Amino acid sequence: MPRGDGRLSHDLDPQRPGPQDACGVFGVWAPGEEVANLTYFGLYALQHRGQEAAGIAVSDGSGVVVYKDLGLVAQVFDEPTLASLRGHLAIGHARYSTTGASNWENAQPTIRSTTSGTTIALAHNGNLVNTAELEKEVAERGLVADGSTNDTSLVTMLLASRPDLSVEAAALEVLPQLRGAFSFVFMDESTLYAARDPHGVRPLVLGRLERGWVVASETAALDIVGASVVREVEPGELIAIDENGLRSTRFAAPEPKGCLFEYVYIARPDATIAGRNVHSARVQIGRQLAKEHPVEADLVIPVPESGTPAAIGYAEASGITYGAGLMKNPYVGRTFIQPSQTLRQLGIRLKLNPLRENVRGKRLVVVDDSIVRGNTQRAIVRMLREAGALEVHVRISSPPVSWPCFYGIDFATRAELLANGLDNDGIRRSIGADTLGYVSLPGLIAATEQPKTRLCRACFDGEYPIELPAGNLIGKHVLEGVGRRVANSAPEAPHTNGSFVATPGGVTANRP
């Protein structure tokens, strides 16, 4: 019996997923602190960014150990496991797959040793677009893969393939070769490193502990471990932290293009990106929606939880009462029990249920964050009508998603995107709403308080800031289909959770 994937997506049907989140990364250098526990809580705060797998790497100065498995953070780690991960620096990862299938081998952090004995562990948020080129270089160097099929493993192998250089020097050679979105945390036995691509597509922030430093995908992860926010890791910057302090090096000139969809859906509402609180940005998007798409109605309701701030803003600006109309079961999607076909046919009702007394006889404004395929919105509209709603007016706090993302969000293919084949009225009829309104792209950009030129808007306007490769040498499963000369000879990794210690030129699994 296959187990469920544990994802926290809008949809229960794994064949029809909504937008899946990017990954979450965390790193800490703090002698005298329980760094594995700090990493656990940091990943817990970043769980919304990835729910397929979780892992922590830790070093006590003499060696690096990695523990990882498929599942949510709280399912992978327990107190005895965390107690066994002792050291003064650690990195962690909560994964949603954007390159490579969702399996045990692709869980992170990845780990690799150089022939000189230095061990490197690495965790990645983002997605590289020159993966096929990197795999070719790995093959030309004669490196043996470990059975994984993700871009992170390739980067780790390339870093470890330069034993005559320090890890920092190797990173300054490898990082300029990478194209795409990456926010890395990585480590050797004594040093914590962090790096962000020249466009800064994915967020990465630096924090200060009383006795150390923290790096994380979002400021909320700093808050939960009691770290103060210092600044964002700059695009094109490599940071190294060890007993000598923090040092910063530029490996590329910055050309900021932060992901606009982080403000819409991915980041936690209590996060701050580029100086802008995400909750405040989403409330402002709702106000803009009310200005651009007014309607006479009795009640504004959100699709919880991602539609809530924008619904608050819409109600505030329109003067229409804000209230609850849908109740969310917070535990659906968090289980590893695979839904049966009978349950799957119930669809969205397992996740959301209408408050019949609140919606009966009312004209509703329903605010959600985005429409990808339209399955969720179609089911919600039908459910609200069955509960007695007189009218259902759908308002979306992002423009139509018309283009796929190649920088770390797993949208549908372009052919599957509802907005790619239909105009606004066609989408409205498809989901069964009385009216449909999307916030405009200029309105969304204005709410972020960032200039248009500093944002990646590719999923909305098709303007990709990082050049994409020609042909089909891109996509989630590119390494399963391109140049498998390396992995074919690699031994199969064990399909179990456990700790890992690196050996020169490879990795050895220690079964629990």
HUCORRA-V431260 format. One record per pair of residues at least 6 apart in sequence whose ideal C-beta (glycine too) atoms are under 7 Angstrom apart, sorted by the first residue. I is the first residue (numbers start at 0). J is the second residue. If there is no record, write none. Layout:
i: {I/I}
j: {J/J}
This chain:
i: {0/1/2/2/3/3/3/3/4/4/4/5/5/5/5/5/5/6/6/6/6/7/7/7/7/8/8/8/8/9/9/10/10/10/10/11/11/11/11/11/11/12/15/15/17/17/18/18/18/18/18/19/19/19/20/20/20/20/20/21/21/21/21/21/21/21/21/22/22/22/22/22/22/22/22/23/23/23/23/23/23/23/24/24/24/24/24/24/24/24/25/25/25/25/25/25/25/25/25/26/26/26/26/26/26/26/27/27/27/27/27/27/27/28/28/28/28/28/28/29/29/29/29/29/30/30/30/31/32/32/34/34/34/34/34/35/35/35/35/35/36/37/38/38/38/39/39/39/39/40/40/41/41/41/41/41/42/42/42/42/43/44/44/44/45/45/45/45/45/46/46/46/47/48/48/48/48/49/49/49/50/50/51/51/51/51/51/52/52/52/52/52/52/53/53/53/53/53/53/53/53/54/54/54/54/54/54/54/54/55/55/55/55/56/56/56/56/56/56/56/56/56/57/57/57/57/57/58/58/58/58/59/59/59/60/60/60/61/62/62/62/63/63/63/63/63/63/64/64/64/64/65/65/65/65/65/66/66/66/66/67/67/67/67/68/68/68/68/69/69/70/71/72/75/88/88/90/90/90/90/90/90/91/92/92/92/94/94/95/96/96/97/97/97/97/98/98/98/98/98/98/98/99/99/99/99/99/100/100/100/103/103/104/104/104/105/105/105/107/107/107/108/108/108/109/109/109/109/109/109/110/110/110/110/110/111/111/111/111/111/111/112/112/112/112/112/112/113/113/113/114/114/114/115/116/117/117/118/118/118/119/119/119/119/119/119/120/120/121/121/121/121/121/122/123/123/123/124/124/124/124/125/125/125/125/125/125/125/125/125/126/126/126/126/126/126/127/127/127/127/127/127/128/128/128/128/128/128/128/129/129/129/129/130/130/130/130/131/131/131/131/131/133/133/133/134/134/134/134/135/136/137/137/137/137/138/138/138/140/142/142/142/143/143/143/143/144/144/144/144/145/145/145/145/145/146/146/146/146/148/148/148/149/154/154/157/158/158/158/158/161/161/166/166/166/167/170/170/170/171/171/171/174/174/174/175/175/177/178/179/179/179/180/180/180/180/180/181/182/182/182/182/182/183/183/184/184/185/186/189/190/190/190/191/192/192/192/193/193/193/193/194/194/195/195/195/195/195/196/197/197/197/197/197/197/198/198/198/198/198/198/199/199/199/199/199/200/200/200/200/200/200/201/201/202/202/202/202/202/203/203/203/203/204/204/204/204/204/204/204/205/205/205/205/205/205/206/206/206/206/206/206/206/207/207/207/208/208/212/212/213/213/213/214/215/217/217/217/218/218/218/219/219/219/221/232/233/234/234/234/235/235/235/235/235/236/236/237/237/238/238/239/255/256/256/256/256/257/257/257/257/257/257/258/258/259/259/259/259/259/260/260/261/262/262/262/262/263/263/263/263/264/264/264/266/266/267/268/268/268/268/269/270/273/275/275/278/280/280/281/281/281/282/282/282/282/283/283/284/284/284/284/284/284/285/285/285/285/285/285/285/285/286/286/286/287/287/287/288/288/288/288/288/288/289/289/289/290/291/291/291/291/292/292/293/294/294/294/295/296/296/296/296/296/297/297/297/298/298/298/298/298/298/299/299/299/299/299/299/299/299/300/300/300/300/300/300/300/301/301/301/302/302/302/302/302/303/303/304/305/306/306/306/306/309/309/310/310/311/313/313/313/314/314/319/322/323/323/324/324/324/324/324/324/325/325/326/326/326/327/327/328/328/331/331/342/346/347/347/347/347/348/351/353/353/353/355/355/358/358/358/358/359/359/360/360/361/361/362/362/363/363/363/363/363/364/364/365/365/365/365/365/366/366/367/367/367/368/368/369/369/369/370/370/370/370/370/370/371/371/371/371/371/372/372/372/373/373/373/373/376/376/377/377/377/380/380/380/380/380/381/383/384/390/391/391/392/392/392/393/393/393/394/395/395/396/397/397/397/398/398/398/398/398/398/399/399/400/400/400/400/400/401/401/401/401/401/402/402/402/402/403/403/403/404/404/404/405/405/406/406/409/410/413/417/417/418/421/423/426/427/427/440/440/440/444/444/447/455/456/457/457/467/472/492/493/493/495/496/497/497/497/497/498/499/499/499/499/500/500}
j: {337/337/335/337/334/335/336/337/13/51/101/50/51/70/71/333/335/19/50/51/332/47/50/332/333/16/17/19/332/17/375/16/17/374/375/331/338/343/346/349/350/343/372/374/371/375/264/369/371/408/410/95/408/409/47/48/49/95/265/48/95/124/125/201/265/407/408/48/49/92/93/94/95/123/124/42/45/48/49/93/124/216/92/122/123/124/182/184/215/216/38/41/42/45/90/91/184/215/220/90/184/186/191/193/213/214/34/37/38/88/89/211/213/87/88/191/211/212/240/37/87/208/210/211/87/210/211/210/210/211/57/86/87/88/89/55/57/81/84/89/81/224/55/89/91/55/72/76/81/223/224/91/215/220/223/224/53/72/91/93/72/219/220/223/93/215/216/217/220/71/72/93/267/93/95/216/265/93/94/95/71/95/69/94/95/96/101/67/68/69/70/94/106/67/70/71/72/75/92/93/94/65/66/67/91/92/106/107/108/66/84/89/91/63/64/65/89/90/108/110/120/186/64/84/85/86/89/86/88/186/188/85/86/87/87/188/189/188/118/188/500/110/118/120/186/188/501/84/498/499/500/108/110/120/498/499/80/84/497/498/75/106/107/108/75/103/106/496/103/106/335/333/93/496/186/191/108/120/122/184/185/186/122/107/108/122/106/107/409/105/475/126/407/409/475/126/130/149/150/475/477/478/105/147/148/149/478/148/476/479/492/494/146/147/492/147/148/149/122/123/151/120/121/122/120/121/147/151/152/155/118/120/499/501/506/119/155/156/159/501/506/118/159/501/502/503/504/159/162/503/162/503/504/162/503/166/187/187/188/501/155/158/159/166/185/187/185/186/151/154/155/183/185/184/151/181/183/182/201/216/407/179/180/181/182/196/200/201/406/407/150/179/180/405/406/407/133/150/177/178/179/181/178/179/405/465/467/468/473/177/178/179/468/150/153/477/478/468/472/477/481/482/150/153/157/153/478/481/482/482/157/153/156/157/485/482/484/485/160/156/160/485/485/488/489/505/152/485/486/489/152/489/492/505/506/486/489/491/492/478/479/486/478/173/177/173/166/169/170/173/169/172/187/190/192/239/192/194/237/237/248/250/194/237/250/250/251/196/465/196/406/465/196/200/201/406/407/196/195/201/202/203/216/193/194/193/214/192/192/241/239/240/241/240/237/238/239/203/214/232/238/236/237/203/232/233/234/236/234/234/235/251/252/253/254/234/254/255/256/464/465/234/253/255/256/257/256/257/258/406/407/455/258/407/216/217/261/266/272/214/216/231/232/215/217/218/221/228/231/232/212/214/229/230/232/238/213/215/221/226/227/228/229/226/227/229/225/226/240/245/221/224/226/232/221/266/267/270/228/270/271/267/269/270/228/238/253/253/254/255/249/250/251/252/253/247/249/248/250/245/247/246/453/453/454/455/464/272/273/449/453/454/455/406/455/443/447/454/455/456/408/458/272/272/277/280/447/368/369/396/397/305/368/369/272/277/277/277/278/281/308/278/277/449/447/448/308/446/447/308/309/396/308/309/311/312/312/446/309/312/396/438/443/446/308/309/310/311/312/313/366/396/312/315/316/438/442/446/309/313/394/396/436/438/313/316/317/316/436/438/439/442/394/436/317/364/392/434/362/319/362/363/364/392/320/361/362/319/320/322/324/361/363/310/313/314/319/320/321/364/366/310/322/323/324/325/363/365/307/310/366/325/365/366/367/379/325/327/327/368/366/367/368/396/366/396/321/366/321/364/366/394/320/321/364/357/354/357/353/354/357/358/363/383/351/353/351/352/354/350/351/349/350/349/350/349/378/375/378/379/382/382/379/382/383/386/386/387/383/386/387/388/386/387/387/389/388/389/389/390/383/388/390/391/392/392/394/379/391/392/393/394/394/396/376/393/395/396/397/395/397/400/376/395/400/417/418/426/400/410/411/416/417/411/415/417/417/426/429/430/393/430/429/430/431/391/393/430/431/432/431/391/391/433/432/433/432/433/434/430/432/435/436/437/438/438/437/438/443/437/438/439/440/443/459/418/437/410/416/418/458/459/416/418/419/459/461/413/457/458/461/410/412/413/410/457/458/467/473/455/465/475/458/419/426/429/426/429/435/435/434/435/456/459/460/451/454/454/464/462/463/464/473/481/508/508/510/510/511/508/509/510/511/509/506/507/508/509/507/509}
